[in-house]
Amino acid sequence: MHVDYIIVGQGICGTFLSWELQKAKQSFIVIDESKPFTASKAASGIINPVTGRRIVKTWMIDELMPFAWNAYQSFGEKLGINCITQKPIIDCFTTPQMRLAFTERYEKDQQFLSLPANENDWLPYLDYDFGYGIIQPAYLVDIQTLLTSQRKNLLAGGQLKEEHFDAAQLENKETSVEYKGISADKIIFCDGIAGYSNPFFPNLPYGLNKGEILLVEIPGFPATHIIKKGYSLVPWSANTFWLGSTYLWEFEDDRPTKGFYQFAENWLKQTIKMPFTIIDHWASVRPATLERKPFVGLHPADNKMGILNGMGTKGCSLAPFFAKQLVNHLLHKEPVMADANLGRFKKVLSR
Ligand SMILES: Cc1cc2nc3c(=O)[nH]c(=O)nc-3n(C[C@H](O)[C@H](O)[C@H](O)COP(=O)(O)OP(=O)(O)OC[C@H]3O[C@@H](n4cnc5c(N)ncnc54)[C@H](O)[C@@H]3O)c2cc1C
């Protein structure tokens, strides 16, 4: 059997790459082992246009937000699902300094920031001492539904192998690659944190980052907004909310910890004024990079191998955009933008 591409991994990167290749009428096989706590499955799905204590706009957000909205809308239409909604963020100030920083920023730039008409209106549900600001538009992506629906679609079309990809069994030939009887013009790795030990792309500067979350049932709590007060409380499914997350650059393993559970439980007790039940506790690792920029493109010394990875904390907004750039590069030789282009590691990868 011959296909144009083998894709390794069906997280948010492999999912969008498969969709772009479907639209471009390219043949491919996705190989993905179904693991429960991958970054895409643990993510809350927020696209937040601002970041940090100074509430500055995130990298490329003016381009990424409209692109993401259209991409999730049209992918969702094809799959018969709704996988993106607008969800304003209630940014609760935890100190007077935070309040000041927000209002100063708001006075300079109101593109994404606004102030509430009545800042007591969340007090029936939440404890907050210094008021809040609103970040909007912000989006919430239903990654779980998107991944599951595209997986069904790929399985129905015979385009998905649910198994572990074993790098030792890949044969790299003159003009093609071959894996267990499937030959392909190119293989593209969308393997998330496994990219860190991918033998074909050694020494890339990953900076893996662990995050933990709780799933919490809070009957009657409004699901109209995302609440941010140190942690984020994000509508997940009926009466269930995602609470997280931590950002740990140093960690011993990828398992949930008691420490986070206790911290997050206290947060709930101190913040939420309604009865709640903790129903689950997950940990996962983000495929982040030291430069905080993705890895996108073909291997500088072997153009039969490519990569779409390193989305860090922002897979929801970056993956659709860079999957499209990668496919435009593969099919039309359009350059991948310099900040994300794998070519910047030519020396490292040619060692
Ligand atoms: C707690 C947490 C919260 C987050 N919240 C957000 C958020 O709100 N918004 C946002 O934009 N981003 C968020 N992120 C980041 C986002 O999840 C990641 O950027 C994104 O999911 C990375 O997607 P990926 O496809 O590169 O990797 P993954 O989702 O890890 O997918 C890789 C896939 O490859 C498969 N795979 C790997 N190796 C092999 C192999 N050898 N054989 C077969 N299959 C293989 C894996 O099983 C997996 O299915 C969050 C991350 C975490 C951990």
The ligand as an SDF file (V2000), in Angstrom:
LIG
                    3D

 53 58  0  0  0  0  0  0  0  0999 V2000
   -3.2870   20.6710   31.7390 C   0  0  0  0  0  0  0  0  0  0  0  0
   -3.1690   21.2880   30.3700 C   0  0  0  0  0  0  0  0  0  0  0  0
   -4.0160   22.3240   30.0000 C   0  0  0  0  0  0  0  0  0  0  0  0
   -3.9150   22.9080   28.7390 C   0  0  0  0  0  0  0  0  0  0  0  0
   -4.8130   23.8810   28.3940 N   0  0  0  0  0  0  0  0  0  0  0  0
   -4.7280   24.4410   27.1640 C   0  0  0  0  0  0  0  0  0  0  0  0
   -5.6650   25.4290   26.7600 C   0  0  0  0  0  0  0  0  0  0  0  0
   -6.5930   25.7710   27.5060 O   0  0  0  0  0  0  0  0  0  0  0  0
   -5.5190   26.0000   25.5450 N   0  0  0  0  0  0  0  0  0  0  0  0
   -4.5160   25.6320   24.6890 C   0  0  0  0  0  0  0  0  0  0  0  0
   -4.4180   26.1930   23.5950 O   0  0  0  0  0  0  0  0  0  0  0  0
   -3.6240   24.6780   25.0270 N   0  0  0  0  0  0  0  0  0  0  0  0
   -3.7070   24.0860   26.2430 C   0  0  0  0  0  0  0  0  0  0  0  0
   -2.8100   23.1280   26.5980 N   0  0  0  0  0  0  0  0  0  0  0  0
   -1.7220   22.8050   25.6630 C   0  0  0  0  0  0  0  0  0  0  0  0
   -2.2040   21.8650   24.5620 C   0  0  0  0  0  0  0  0  0  0  0  0
   -2.8360   20.8150   25.1900 O   0  0  0  0  0  0  0  0  0  0  0  0
   -1.0300   21.3690   23.7150 C   0  0  0  0  0  0  0  0  0  0  0  0
   -0.3620   22.4540   23.1380 O   0  0  0  0  0  0  0  0  0  0  0  0
   -1.5310   20.4660   22.5870 C   0  0  0  0  0  0  0  0  0  0  0  0
   -2.5130   19.5980   23.0410 O   0  0  0  0  0  0  0  0  0  0  0  0
   -0.4070   19.6510   21.9850 C   0  0  0  0  0  0  0  0  0  0  0  0
   -0.9800   18.8310   20.9970 O   0  0  0  0  0  0  0  0  0  0  0  0
   -0.1400   17.7580   20.1970 P   0  0  0  0  0  0  0  0  0  0  0  0
   -1.0150   17.2100   19.1430 O   0  0  0  0  0  0  0  0  0  0  0  0
    1.1650   18.3450   19.7970 O   0  0  0  0  0  0  0  0  0  0  0  0
    0.2520   16.6520   21.2870 O   0  0  0  0  0  0  0  0  0  0  0  0
   -0.6460   15.4740   22.0170 P   0  0  0  0  0  0  0  0  0  0  0  0
   -1.9700   15.9760   22.3650 O   0  0  0  0  0  0  0  0  0  0  0  0
    0.2100   14.9610   23.0820 O   0  0  0  0  0  0  0  0  0  0  0  0
   -0.7930   14.4030   20.8720 O   0  0  0  0  0  0  0  0  0  0  0  0
    0.2360   13.5310   20.4870 C   0  0  0  0  0  0  0  0  0  0  0  0
   -0.3970   12.2230   20.0620 C   0  0  0  0  0  0  0  0  0  0  0  0
    0.6390   11.3850   19.5210 O   0  0  0  0  0  0  0  0  0  0  0  0
    0.4680   10.0820   20.0200 C   0  0  0  0  0  0  0  0  0  0  0  0
    1.7710    9.4130   19.9670 N   0  0  0  0  0  0  0  0  0  0  0  0
    2.9600    9.8780   20.4080 C   0  0  0  0  0  0  0  0  0  0  0  0
    3.9360    8.9850   20.1590 N   0  0  0  0  0  0  0  0  0  0  0  0
    3.3360    7.9280   19.5460 C   0  0  0  0  0  0  0  0  0  0  0  0
    3.8090    6.6630   19.0510 C   0  0  0  0  0  0  0  0  0  0  0  0
    5.1000    6.3120   19.1150 N   0  0  0  0  0  0  0  0  0  0  0  0
    2.9290    5.8170   18.4880 N   0  0  0  0  0  0  0  0  0  0  0  0
    1.6040    6.1550   18.3800 C   0  0  0  0  0  0  0  0  0  0  0  0
    1.0980    7.3260   18.8340 N   0  0  0  0  0  0  0  0  0  0  0  0
    1.9630    8.1930   19.4100 C   0  0  0  0  0  0  0  0  0  0  0  0
   -0.0440   10.2950   21.4430 C   0  0  0  0  0  0  0  0  0  0  0  0
   -0.6750    9.1310   21.9410 O   0  0  0  0  0  0  0  0  0  0  0  0
   -1.0060   11.4500   21.2240 C   0  0  0  0  0  0  0  0  0  0  0  0
   -2.2850   10.9840   20.8610 O   0  0  0  0  0  0  0  0  0  0  0  0
   -2.9210   22.4840   27.8310 C   0  0  0  0  0  0  0  0  0  0  0  0
   -2.0810   21.4260   28.1830 C   0  0  0  0  0  0  0  0  0  0  0  0
   -2.2050   20.8300   29.4360 C   0  0  0  0  0  0  0  0  0  0  0  0
   -1.3170   19.6750   29.7850 C   0  0  0  0  0  0  0  0  0  0  0  0
  1  2  1  0
  2  3  1  0
  2 52  2  0
  3  4  2  0
  4  5  1  0
  4 50  1  0
  5  6  2  0
  6  7  1  0
  6 13  1  0
  7  8  2  0
  7  9  1  0
  9 10  1  0
 10 11  2  0
 10 12  1  0
 12 13  2  0
 13 14  1  0
 14 15  1  0
 14 50  1  0
 15 16  1  0
 16 17  1  0
 16 18  1  0
 18 19  1  0
 18 20  1  0
 20 21  1  0
 20 22  1  0
 22 23  1  0
 23 24  1  0
 24 25  2  0
 24 26  1  0
 24 27  1  0
 27 28  1  0
 28 29  2  0
 28 30  1  0
 28 31  1  0
 31 32  1  0
 32 33  1  0
 33 34  1  0
 33 48  1  0
 34 35  1  0
 35 36  1  0
 35 46  1  0
 36 37  1  0
 36 45  1  0
 37 38  2  0
 38 39  1  0
 39 40  1  0
 39 45  2  0
 40 41  1  0
 40 42  2  0
 42 43  1  0
 43 44  2  0
 44 45  1  0
 46 47  1  0
 46 48  1  0
 48 49  1  0
 50 51  2  0
 51 52  1  0
 52 53  1  0
M  END
$$$$
